[in-house]
Amino acid sequence: MTSLSMIIVGMGPGNGRAIARRFGREGYALGLIARCEDRLRRQASDLADHGCDVTYRVADSADLEALTAAIHDLQNSLGPVDVVVFNAYAATADQPSELAASQLAADLAINAVAPLAAAQAVLPGMRTRGTGAILLTGGGLALQPTKDAASLSIGKAAIRTLAFVLNEELRDFGIRAGTVTIAGYVGQDIATAAVAEAFWTMAQDRCGAMEAEVILAP
C-alpha cells in the first residue's frame, strides 16, 4: 500500500482519467467511483496497465447513501485519503422558463449536494491528520451563465460557492478546499493534461493564502 491515496468521484475517460494518471504517477493509490461498472472496470484496468495502484466502487452520486458508503469502503481499503476530487455533474438542456423545478432539484442533488456529502465523508480523517485536499470540478458557466444551460449554470455556481465556503472554514486547519473552474472546452481549447496539472498543483498547495479557485481558460 502506498503512503498516500486519493478518491475521484465521477470517474470518466476525460478529466477523471487525466487526473487519476497525474496523481498515480506521483505514487498515489487511486480510488475511483462512478455509476457504470463496465466503464469503471475498463478505466481501472487501463490505469493499472500504466502502473497505478487502483481500486473502485460503483455508486451513483444521486444516491447520497450509496456515495457515502462507497467513500467509506474505499477509505477502509486504501487507508487515509489525502485528496478527494469531485468530478460528477448533471445537466438538463432547458431554458429557465422550461426547466422543471423537480429536474433542477435532481440536478442540484448531484451538482451541489453530493460534493458536500463527499467532503463530509472524508473530513473526519483529514481533521485528525491536520491535512488533506477537497477539490471540485467547476465550469465557466459559474462565471458566465447562459439561458441555454440554465441547470448546469446554476449547478456550477453552486459548486463554486461550496468550494469557497469550504475553503474559508478549513484552510486554518491545514485542509485545502477549492475548485478548478474550467472556462473552456476540454479536449478542444483546454487539454486534459492542463486540467490534471491544475488539480495536482492545487492539491499540493496547503500553506499561505490557499486561494479557493484556479481558473483555466484558453
Salt bridges, closest charged atoms under 4 A:
GLU26 OE2 - ARG22 NH1 2.55
GLU37 OE2 - ARG41 NH2 3.50
ASP38 OD1 - ARG41 NH1 3.20
ASP46 OD2 - ARG17 NE 3.31
ASP46 OD2 - ARG21 NH2 3.21
ASP46 OD1 - HIS50 ND1 3.80
ASP73 OD2 - ARG57 NE 2.62
ASP82 OD2 - ARG206 NH2 2.69
ASP148 OD1 - LYS147 NZ 3.16
GLU169 OE2 - ARG127 NH2 3.26
GLU197 OE1 - ARG22 NE 2.74
ASP205 OD2 - ARG176 NH1 3.39
GLU213 OE2 - ARG160 NE 2.77
